[in-house]
Amino acid sequence: MPCADRSEELNYMIRTFERSFMIYCTVILVLFFIPAICGAEMMTGGDIVYHVVKGDTLEIIGAKLGVNWKDLIKENSIDSGKHLRIGQSIRANTRKIVPKFVDDGIIINIPDRMLYFFRAGKLLNAFPVGLGMPSWREITQWRTPEGKFTVTGKRRNPTWHVPESIQWKTEMEGKPVKTVVPPGPDNPLGRYAVDLTIPRVVIHETIWPASVYQFRSHGCIRVLPENMDKFFPEIVTGITGEIIYEPVKISMTGDKVYLEAHRDIYGKFGDLIAASKRLIEDKGFSDKVDWQKVDRVIKEKKGVAEDVGL
C-alpha cells in the first residue's frame, strides 16, 4: 500500500505539472500575441506642417493631405485672395481612423475618400482618392458603388475607351465627344490603371489633381501621380478589396477616444447624429466621451479624427 500511495502521489504531481505547463504555455502565447493586436495601427496621419511647393493651390494641398481645403483657410488664417508663397507653412490635422483591417488587400471608404492598402497584416499605405459624383442633373448613376472586388489586371499607359454614358453626358454638356483616348497627357487615366471586377470602376492616376479628395469622377477611383507611383508597383493581379460606406468612425487609442465624421454624401444614413450615438454605445464608449465634443465633430464633419474624450 505505501508503494501504491507513493505511485498515485507521483502520478498526481505529474498531472498537476502537465496542467501547469499547459497554462504557462497558453499565457506565454497570449502575451506574445497581445502586443501585435494592441499595437495594430488604428490610425494614420497626425498634426503636421506642410510647406507649399511650386504648382500648389489650396485645393491641391487638400487633395495631397486628405483634408478640406476650406478648413485649411480657417485654421491657418489664410487670405484666399492672395497667392500662396513657395515654402509657406500650413498646419493641418491629417489624422484618420482606419475603417477596416484585412491581411492583404484594399479598403476604400467612400465618405472618407481614402484608400487603405494592406499587406501581410499591416497597413502598407493610405492616401486620398477622388470618387464618383453624387448626382448630375438629378442623375445618380455615376456614384462609386460599394462591394467586394478582385484586381483583374494592370495597365501602363492605358488607352481609355470612353463609356457610352460619359459620351452622352459630354454631348449634353455641349463638349466634343470622344470614343477612344490614346495614351498621353490628355488621357484621364494618366499613366497607370488598375482594373477591377466591379464593372466600369478603375483605380487610376488622374491628370486633374484638384479632383482628388472630391466627388467629381464618373465612379472611378482617382489617385494623385505621386501616390500611384508607389501603389502601382505593389499591386498584383488577384489581390482582393472592398469598397465600403462608413461616414462615421471611432477609435480608442491609449486613453483617448477619437471620432471622425464625414458628410453622408450619397444620403444613405439619414440621421447621422443618431447613427453616431449608436456607434459610440455599441463600442462601449458612452461613459468615456464628452457628448458636447461629439455633437461638434458630427456637426462640423471635418473628415479628420478628433479627440472627443472626457
KOLRO-119851 format. One line per 5 residues: number of its first residue (from 1); for each residue y, z, x of C-alpha. Coordinates in steps of 0.02 Angstrom, whole numbers, padded with zeros to 5 digits. Layout:
! residues N
NUM> Y,Z,X ~ ... $
END
This chain:
! residues 310
1> 00000,00000,00000 ~ 00128,00038,00137 ~ 00095,-00135,00211 ~ 00113,-00214,00040 ~ 00276,-00120,00008 $
6> 00341,-00173,00178 ~ 00296,-00354,00144 ~ 00381,-00350,-00026 ~ 00536,-00273,00051 ~ 00539,-00408,00184 $
11> 00524,-00546,00054 ~ 00666,-00467,-00045 ~ 00776,-00464,00111 ~ 00736,-00647,00145 ~ 00778,-00698,-00033 $
16> 00939,-00598,-00025 ~ 00986,-00681,00139 ~ 00950,-00854,00069 ~ 01060,-00821,-00083 ~ 01200,-00751,00026 $
21> 01187,-00900,00142 ~ 01199,-01022,-00003 ~ 01351,-00931,-00071 ~ 01429,-00934,00103 ~ 01399,-01121,00119 $
26> 01472,-01152,-00052 ~ 01628,-01052,-00009 ~ 01648,-01148,00154 ~ 01632,-01315,00064 ~ 01760,-01262,-00066 $
31> 01881,-01203,00067 ~ 01853,-01365,00161 ~ 01897,-01474,00013 ~ 02039,-01370,-00063 ~ 02169,-01424,00068 $
36> 02131,-01606,00029 ~ 02157,-01575,-00156 ~ 02308,-01461,-00144 ~ 02384,-01567,-00008 ~ 02369,-01726,-00110 $
41> 02535,-01815,-00111 ~ 02600,-01792,-00287 ~ 02774,-01855,-00246 ~ 02860,-01987,-00141 ~ 03038,-02003,-00080 $
46> 03167,-01865,-00071 ~ 03351,-01835,-00038 ~ 03407,-01972,00082 ~ 03562,-02052,00157 ~ 03563,-02242,00152 $
51> 03677,-02343,00267 ~ 03746,-02506,00197 ~ 03692,-02666,00286 ~ 03757,-02844,00276 ~ 03722,-02925,00108 $
56> 03707,-02762,00013 ~ 03778,-02739,-00160 ~ 03759,-02583,-00266 ~ 03627,-02672,-00371 ~ 03528,-02722,-00217 $
61> 03538,-02546,-00145 ~ 03473,-02480,-00311 ~ 03331,-02607,-00301 ~ 03287,-02553,-00125 ~ 03288,-02367,-00163 $
66> 03219,-02371,-00340 ~ 03371,-02287,-00417 ~ 03501,-02332,-00548 ~ 03647,-02410,-00454 ~ 03769,-02338,-00582 $
71> 03711,-02163,-00534 ~ 03749,-02205,-00352 ~ 03929,-02239,-00403 ~ 03946,-02071,-00492 ~ 03856,-01965,-00362 $
76> 03949,-02040,-00214 ~ 04121,-02061,-00296 ~ 04117,-02247,-00254 ~ 04260,-02357,-00308 ~ 04164,-02500,-00389 $
81> 04318,-02611,-00372 ~ 04307,-02607,-00182 ~ 04183,-02694,-00068 ~ 04051,-02588,00018 ~ 04077,-02563,00205 $
86> 03937,-02601,00328 ~ 03875,-02433,00389 ~ 03944,-02341,00238 ~ 03838,-02187,00196 ~ 03767,-02171,00021 $
91> 03672,-02016,-00034 ~ 03528,-02036,-00155 ~ 03382,-01942,-00231 ~ 03233,-02060,-00221 ~ 03103,-01930,-00269 $
96> 02963,-01999,-00382 ~ 02810,-01917,-00459 ~ 02651,-02017,-00430 ~ 02589,-02051,-00608 ~ 02405,-02079,-00572 $
101> 02286,-02073,-00424 ~ 02145,-02193,-00381 ~ 02037,-02203,-00225 ~ 02078,-02385,-00193 ~ 02192,-02496,-00294 $
106> 02360,-02523,-00375 ~ 02451,-02424,-00509 ~ 02608,-02496,-00589 ~ 02704,-02386,-00709 ~ 02815,-02491,-00822 $
111> 02956,-02369,-00865 ~ 02952,-02309,-00685 ~ 02970,-02486,-00614 ~ 02865,-02433,-00466 ~ 02706,-02497,-00385 $
116> 02590,-02369,-00304 ~ 02459,-02436,-00183 ~ 02310,-02327,-00135 ~ 02178,-02347,-00003 ~ 02038,-02227,00049 $
121> 02103,-02095,-00071 ~ 02279,-02095,00000 ~ 02444,-02165,-00060 ~ 02474,-02303,00066 ~ 02637,-02370,-00006 $
126> 02755,-02355,-00154 ~ 02901,-02469,-00192 ~ 03014,-02528,-00335 ~ 02970,-02683,-00436 ~ 03052,-02792,-00567 $
131> 02964,-02809,-00735 ~ 02967,-02902,-00900 ~ 03121,-02906,-01010 ~ 03109,-02800,-01169 ~ 03171,-02944,-01277 $
136> 03267,-03106,-01278 ~ 03349,-03159,-01440 ~ 03234,-03033,-01525 ~ 03080,-03114,-01446 ~ 02970,-02987,-01354 $
141> 02834,-03099,-01282 ~ 02892,-03079,-01101 ~ 02860,-02893,-01087 ~ 02743,-02842,-00945 ~ 02577,-02795,-01028 $
146> 02478,-02636,-00999 ~ 02297,-02643,-00944 ~ 02171,-02643,-00803 ~ 02158,-02792,-00687 ~ 02073,-02863,-00534 $
151> 02156,-02962,-00395 ~ 02083,-03137,-00403 ~ 02173,-03216,-00256 ~ 02321,-03226,-00138 ~ 02436,-03373,-00109 $
156> 02552,-03401,00036 ~ 02699,-03518,00000 ~ 02638,-03543,-00180 ~ 02681,-03683,-00300 ~ 02747,-03621,-00467 $
161> 02678,-03707,-00620 ~ 02808,-03661,-00750 ~ 02729,-03590,-00910 ~ 02771,-03683,-01070 ~ 02854,-03529,-01144 $
166> 02976,-03521,-00998 ~ 03007,-03709,-01010 ~ 03052,-03684,-01193 ~ 03165,-03537,-01154 ~ 03252,-03634,-01015 $
171> 03283,-03778,-01136 ~ 03353,-03657,-01265 ~ 03473,-03591,-01133 ~ 03534,-03768,-01102 ~ 03469,-03774,-00923 $
176> 03370,-03912,-00836 ~ 03184,-03893,-00872 ~ 03057,-03898,-00730 ~ 02869,-03903,-00749 ~ 02823,-03878,-00565 $
181> 02922,-03795,-00425 ~ 02857,-03830,-00248 ~ 02861,-03701,-00108 ~ 03032,-03669,-00036 ~ 03191,-03565,-00053 $
186> 03213,-03611,-00236 ~ 03039,-03557,-00290 ~ 03050,-03395,-00394 ~ 02879,-03341,-00325 ~ 02951,-03332,-00149 $
191> 02831,-03341,-00002 ~ 02690,-03235,-00073 ~ 02598,-03222,-00238 ~ 02452,-03109,-00288 ~ 02354,-03171,-00439 $
196> 02279,-03051,-00567 ~ 02152,-03060,-00707 ~ 02292,-03022,-00831 ~ 02347,-03194,-00895 ~ 02518,-03256,-00838 $
201> 02553,-03098,-00735 ~ 02577,-03117,-00547 ~ 02637,-02994,-00415 ~ 02756,-03097,-00309 ~ 02902,-03095,-00192 $
206> 03067,-03133,-00277 ~ 03216,-03238,-00223 ~ 03326,-03131,-00336 ~ 03326,-02958,-00253 ~ 03451,-02885,-00376 $
211> 03322,-02910,-00516 ~ 03204,-02783,-00436 ~ 03205,-02612,-00521 ~ 03264,-02705,-00676 ~ 03180,-02778,-00830 $
216> 03225,-02962,-00808 ~ 03063,-03054,-00773 ~ 02952,-03151,-00894 ~ 02813,-03024,-00873 ~ 02777,-03046,-00688 $
221> 02800,-02910,-00558 ~ 02940,-02948,-00436 ~ 02942,-02872,-00262 ~ 03076,-02868,-00128 ~ 03038,-02978,00025 $
226> 03031,-02831,00146 ~ 02904,-02741,00036 ~ 02800,-02897,00007 ~ 02791,-02923,00196 ~ 02695,-02758,00208 $
231> 02599,-02767,00044 ~ 02530,-02945,00052 ~ 02426,-02925,00213 ~ 02344,-02766,00146 ~ 02286,-02840,-00020 $
236> 02111,-02912,-00032 ~ 02029,-03011,-00172 ~ 01929,-02899,-00286 ~ 02039,-02745,-00274 ~ 02073,-02668,-00444 $
241> 02226,-02594,-00525 ~ 02307,-02540,-00687 ~ 02475,-02562,-00771 ~ 02518,-02403,-00867 ~ 02662,-02342,-00975 $
246> 02724,-02166,-00941 ~ 02911,-02137,-00968 ~ 02900,-01951,-00928 ~ 02809,-01873,-00780 ~ 02795,-01691,-00724 $
251> 02727,-01609,-00567 ~ 02723,-01437,-00488 ~ 02746,-01433,-00300 ~ 02740,-01261,-00223 ~ 02839,-01150,-00341 $
256> 02949,-01293,-00405 ~ 02923,-01392,-00564 ~ 02988,-01571,-00559 ~ 03022,-01679,-00711 ~ 03056,-01866,-00709 $
261> 03118,-01960,-00862 ~ 03144,-02146,-00891 ~ 03203,-02250,-01037 ~ 03067,-02291,-01162 ~ 03110,-02471,-01125 $
266> 02981,-02550,-01241 ~ 03004,-02420,-01377 ~ 02826,-02354,-01375 ~ 02856,-02167,-01377 ~ 02982,-02138,-01516 $
271> 03043,-01959,-01493 ~ 03046,-01940,-01304 ~ 03105,-01759,-01311 ~ 02957,-01707,-01418 ~ 02837,-01805,-01306 $
276> 02910,-01721,-01152 ~ 02891,-01547,-01226 ~ 02709,-01583,-01272 ~ 02677,-01641,-01094 ~ 02753,-01481,-01022 $
281> 02650,-01373,-01141 ~ 02489,-01469,-01104 ~ 02516,-01442,-00918 ~ 02542,-01255,-00945 ~ 02719,-01257,-00877 $
286> 02809,-01190,-01031 ~ 02848,-01021,-00951 ~ 02895,-01100,-00784 ~ 03036,-01217,-00838 ~ 03218,-01196,-00884 $
291> 03224,-01286,-01051 ~ 03410,-01324,-01034 ~ 03371,-01417,-00872 ~ 03228,-01506,-00959 ~ 03344,-01563,-01100 $
296> 03472,-01625,-00974 ~ 03345,-01726,-00872 ~ 03273,-01806,-01029 ~ 03447,-01845,-01096 ~ 03510,-01922,-00932 $
301> 03349,-02020,-00893 ~ 03398,-02049,-00712 ~ 03221,-02102,-00666 ~ 03203,-01982,-00520 ~ 03111,-01817,-00509 $
306> 03223,-01665,-00528 ~ 03188,-01479,-00514 ~ 03182,-01400,-00687 ~ 03102,-01236,-00636 ~ 03169,-01064,-00679 $
END
